């Protein structure tokens, strides 16, 4: 083992690791906001390092992670099937409830077929590298999630990245593309940092005009927006015009795993060719059972989607009224722009001390000088929770000179 105190050679492949000191520097200042262990949680209130705080940074959009019904469903699956499948879906890792969930998700999303993956990350990575091959072209929004970026890098296809939601630039790239090449446009349905929606009608139009396929990652949209929580395309009544829609179970569905829906032939091709599906152990039974119950609750309790929308509008409006820059959020993801990275870390710490947990997001996840607190909301937040969050932001915003007492941004 190398001694960290000795000088590391420039050509040592570990040099980058030994020279990485930024995290330690931030920790020494007492401002490090990451990998904080939750000691207890009921979903909306969590305990971290002995502090009881309101959780305003979770993707538990429907508030189902601590719902007794999902817990009991998971417990029943553990008793019936055990703790894991110890194999891939391709071989010994398929349970009857995997097939049941695929069938129900396909029906819910209005598509012919569905295939499950072990994580949402694997869903996009594994689908993209399988579908897009040599001589194909991927057109990818620059703000797409990292798993999409990695999927494009793993594929043998050419990737063209267009500016976020810039349909004019996307058109120009499509016009320049080889008309004989296979083409697919890939976009987040709801973008995870800004909370903005993809311009689905324009994407559909361009895909048709240039004979391209359209793929939406609805990780932050299914169970959140659209008709009954069916995602970004359903907001515009265009689900049938989108070729592939992916989603995750680690957010609204209170579990872990992912799925993709589409035409039967395409899904069966993925089922038999995607390395991320074939060579990865399948979703554990408790996770599958949790998703099945969450899907049932979503359909039986539409008030959760309505409540989530009400909360989203309220928090966007009130944070703006306080003077904060929340970009152009259109979802329960509401970013609060702070500015420089260290200022963001200081703001995060003071907010935590005021009893609110949010996520500090810094470059390269956001542009330099636009570090932010990413807030996200749940249907289970009460009005009291929301007002306490707003008061904490007001107090800390004034302290740090981000806003003034008249509700104006100082930046």
TORVEX-741467 format. One record per residue (C-alpha): x, y, z. Coordinates in steps of 0.25 Angstrom, whole numbers, plus 5000, padded with zeros to 4 digits. Example, Ala and Ser with C-alpha at 12.3 -4.5 7.8 and 13.67 -1.06 7.14 Angstrom:
<nodes>
504949825031505549965029
</nodes>
This chain:
<nodes>
500050005000500550144997500850235008500050365006501150445012502150415001502150484988501250414978501850404964501150474953500950354945500350274957498950244953498550274967499150414967497750474965497250404977498450444986498350594981496850604984496750694996495550774994494650695002495550685014495750835014494250865014494150765025495150835033494350965032493150885037492350915025492350775018490850745014490950605008490850455013490050505026489450375032488050385036487850325049486350315049485250365039483750365037483950425023483650575026484450585039485850525040486950515051488350545046489550565056488550575067487750685060486350675057486050745043485050755033485450675021485350765009486250685000485650554998485150494985484050424993483050494985481750424989482250405004482150255003483450205009482950205023481450165019481050045027480449975014481749985007482549935019481549815021481649775006483149775007483049685020482049585013483049575001484149545010483449435017482949375004484249384995485349415004486349535004486849524990486849444976488349414975488349424960487949504948486549514942487149434930487449314938486949274952486549424957485149434951483949434961482549434958482449574964483449624954482549584943481349634950482049774952482449784938481049754933480449854942481449964939481249944924479749954925479850074935480850144925479950114913481050034906481149894900482249834909483249864921484549814926485149834940486549874943487249864957487450014958486950134951488350164947488550034940487250054933487650164925489150124924488749984919487650024910488450134902489750054900488849934895487950014886488950114880490050044872491150074862490650174851489450214860489350364865488850404879488350544881488450574896488050694904489250754912488550744925488150604924488450514936489850454938489350314935488850354921490250424919490950294923489950214914490350294902491850274905491750124906491050114893491750114880490850224874491150364871490650454882490250604879489850684891488950804889488750924899487750904910486350904904486850974891485950924881486551014870487950954872487450814872486750844859488050894853488750764858487650674852487750754839489250724838489150584842489350464832487950444827488250294826488750274840487850224851487450344861486950354875486650474883486850454898486350554909486050554923484550574925484750654937486150704939486750664953487450794956486550904950485150844952484850884938484050794928484550754915483850814903483150684899482250744888483450804881484250674883483150594877483050684865484550684862484550524864483450504853484050614844485450544844485050404845485650394859485250314871484850384884485350334898484950404911485550384925484350404934485050374947484550504953483250504946482550364948481750374960481950524960481250594949480350564937479050484936478950404949480450424951480850354937481950454934482350564925481850514912480450504918480450644922480250674908479450554904480650504896480950374902480650294890481650384882482850344891483550224887484250184900483950234914484850204926484650214941485150184954484650124967485550204977484650324977483150324976483150174977483850164991484750054987485950024978486049984963485650034950484750004937484650044923483350024914483150024899482749944888482749794890483849764880484749874886484549824900484849684896486149724889486549794902486149674911487049584902488249674899488449784910489649744918489149824930487949734930488549604927489749614936489249674948488449614959486949644959486149734968486049664982484549624985484349724996484649834986483749784976482649764986482849904991482649964976481449874974480749934986481250074983480650064969479350024975479350134985479650234974478450194966477550184978477950314984477950424973477950524984479450504986479750554972478850674974479450704987480850694982480450794971479850894981481150884989482050904977481351034973481251084987482751064990483251124976482351244978482751274992484251254990484151344979483351444987484451444997485451484986486151354983486451304969485851174967486151174952484851124944484451004952483150934948483150814958483350784972484850804970485150944974486550994973486951114981488151184975489251224984490451254976491951214979492151074985492651114998491551215000490651094997491251015007491151125018489651145014489450995015490050985029489251105035487951045028488250915035488450985048487051045046486450915045486350885030487150785021487350815007488350774996489550854993489850844978491150894973491950894960492050814951490650774954490250914952490951034945492151104952491551214960490151154961490351064973488951034979488150974990487250864983485950854990484850754987483550724993482650614997481150594997481250565012481850705016480850785024480650935023481350955036482550885030482550965018482451095025483551055035484451025022484151165017484451235030485751165031486151205016485651345019486551355032487751295026487551375013487551505020488751465028489651435016489151545008488451464997487151534999486751665005485551695015484751745003484751614996485851644986486951564981488351634985489151554975
</nodes>
